[in-house]
Every structure is written in structure tokens, then in C-alpha cells.
Amino acid sequence: MICQKYYNSTSLHIVCALLMCLTCSCGKNANERIVSEIKAMTGRTIVFPNGYQTISCDKTVNMKKCLQKDIKIVSYIDYLSCTQCGINMMMEWIDKINEINPNVEYILVVNTDLKHELDSLVQQNDFYGLIMYYSTDTFITTNNLDVMACNKTFLLDKNNKIVLVGEPWDNKSLAQLYSQTIDSLRKTYENHKCHQQ
């Protein structure tokens, strides 16, 4: 009920996200799979199973508080070899979104048992986002997230429901849609808080 007005526009967001992802993909089969995955993922609740560990350059980070934030961007990476790219892309984009809403939480989920290598990457890059890592593929299997690489980043609302799917890092149109959606969610939550007082 809180986001009734917002969720009435979910179909429009799905269509926009699909169009933006399709412009970056190639091949009919890939396009069909992207469309199918985005439709299946949108509205799904993401669970952060127990058994994770965290790494951040900011030693004051509290994972429970981060997971309680109203708006979260989550990216997940299957293997350590992709982690450097994920960190670089998120660092570039974090500053842009912080201008809209500094309370957006960024969580990079990595499946690896190479803690030392992961910790070194974080320190080398001075990554001030939050990395949650599992030594197994618990996060992927629990959330049924065996999807194409372009669908491994998503925007979550306060109930951890997927609102948008896709990597906004190198896609200006999708980045703009993320920004607009974050702003819309922020206003919705602020209005709700005002009405409760």
C-alpha cells in the first residue's frame, strides 16, 4: 500500500528496462532470454541468507543496518575474476547516485572462498561500498539467480523487492531510469513518513 502509486508504474519500468537492455545485447536468442529474465525477476523478493562475511574499507559498516536501508543496489558476481570490474563500475556510479540520495546502499555480493585476494582488491581500490561474500553459491541458489551477466545488478525497495534489473554503469538511459526510480522511491517513503506523524 505504501508504494501503490509507484508500483502502478512497474509495467512501464519493465518495458523501459527491457528496451535499454536490448539495445546493448546481440542476437535474437539473447534478447529473448534477457526479456524473460527481467520479467521473471521484477517484483521478486531477494533474500540475504546467513553464512556471509563482509569486507569494506569503512570499518564502521554494519551489515544489518545496510540491509535495512529503504533503497539498495545489489550486484552479484559469480567468480573472483569479475570482482575488479564490479568494484570499478560501482565506484564510478556511486558518486552519481549519492547526489540524488546519499542513503542508497550499495552491496556487491561475491561467491568466492579466496578471502585474502578479495580483501586485497578492496584495499587496493579503496572501495567504500560494501562487499558481502559467500564461500559457496548460496546467494545465487537461494534467490534462483542463474541469469545472464547483464541482469546481475538490480535495484531493491525497502522490502527487498526487485524494482529494476540491469547494469546502469555504461548505459545512460538505464542509469537515468535508476536515478528517476530512486528519486521516486525516496519521495514515496518520505511522504509515507510524513503521513504517519
N, C-alpha and C positions, 0 to 999 in steps of 0.2 A: 504494500500500500504506500510505503514511503516514496518509492520511485515510480509510481503508477504512470505519471506523465512521461517520465524518462523512458520507461520500458515500452510504452506505446510506440516509441520510435525505433525499437530494436530491429524491426524488419528493414528499415531504411539504413541502419548502421551495417547490417549484414550485407545488403546489396552494395553499399559503398565499399566496404572492406573487400568484398569479392572482386569488384571491378578493379580496385587498386592492386590486389594481389595478382590478378590475371595479367595485368599489363607487364608484370615482372617475370612471368613464367613462360615456359615454352612447351609446345606440344599439346594436342587435344587431351590426351590421357592425363597429363599432369594438371591441366586446367580443371578437368572433371574431378580429379581427386582433391584438389585444393578446395573447390566449391563444396564438395561433400563433407570434407573435414571441418570447414568453417561452420557449416550448418549444424553439424553434429556437436561441435564444441560450444557454440554460443548458448549461454544460459546454464551450462553445466557448472556445478559447484566443485571447486578444487579443494582437495584435502592435502594437508601437510602432515604425513604420517610421522609417528615417533621414530627415533633412531637416527635423526640427522645431527650433524655437527655444524658449527658456523665459523666463518672466518671473515674478519673485517679489519681494516686499518684503524677504525674507530672502536676502541676497546670498551666504550660505554654503551654500545649497541645491545639492546635487549630484544631477543627474537620474539618473545611473547608479545611485547608492545608493538613490534613491527607487524606482526600478523594481525593485530587488532586495528591497524590503520584502516580508515574508510576506503582508501583507494590504493591499489597496489599494481605494479607492473612486474610480471614474472617472466623470466626467460629460463629455459632449461636446456642443458647441453648433455648429450649422451656420453661423450668421451672427453678426456682432458685435452686432446689435441685441438679442440674447438674453443677452449676456455679463453685463451688470449684474445681471440677475435671478439668473443662475447663481452669480455671486460672492456676492450677498446670501444666497441659500439655503444655500450651502455654509458660509459664515461662521457662520451661526446653528447649524448642525448639528455643525460640527467640535468645538466645546466639549463637546457631549453625548457624542460618541463617545470623545473623549480621556479621559473619566472611566473608560471601560471599558478602553481600550487606547491609550496615547499613541503607540504605534508604527504606527498605521494611517496610511497615506499617502493624501493627497487629491490627485487630479490632475484639473484641468479642462482638457479638450482643446478648442481653438477653431480653426476654419478661418477665417482672415482674412489679408488682406495689409495691413491697417491697423494696423501695429505701434505707431505713435505713439498712436493712440486707445486701443488695448488697454493700453499701458503707463500712460497717464493714468488709466484706470479702476482699475487695480491700485493705483496710488499714492493716488488719492483715497479708496479704500476700505480702505487699509492691509491688503490681503489677504495673509495669511501662508501661504496654501496655494500650490500650485504650478500655474502655467498653462503648458501645452505648446501651442504653436500651429504650425500649418502654413499656408502661403500658398495651398495647394490642398486638395482634399478627400481627400488621401492616406490619412488615418486611417480615414475612413468607407469608402472603396472597398476598401482592403486588408482590412478586417475585415468587409466586407459588412454595414454597419450602417445601411442605409436603413430606419429603423424610426420608429414613432410617438414623439412627444416624451416621453411618459411612460415609455418604455423606453430612454432615453438615459443612464441612470445605472445602474451595476452594481458589484457587489462582486466583487473578484478574489482568488483564493487565491495562494499562493506560486508557482504555476506559470502565473499569469495566466489561469487558467480562470475563466469566469463562474460564480459561485455563486448570486447573487441578481440580479434585474433589477427596476428600478423606482425612482422618486424617493421617498425616505423623508421628505423635508423637511416636507411638510404632511399626512402620513399616519401617525398614531400607531401603528397596527397594523403597518405595514410598517417603521417606524422601530424598533419593538420587535423585529421579526424580524431586522433588520440587526444590532441590538445583540446579540441572542442568538447569531446566526451568527458574528459577530466573536469573541465570547467563546468559542464552541465551537472555532473555528479556532485561537485563541490557545492554549487548553488542549491541543488536539491537537498543535500544534507544540512546546509546552513539554514534553509527555510524551515526544514523539519524541526531543527533545534529551537528556532525562534518561536514556532507554534507551541512547543512543549513548555515554554517558560511562561 
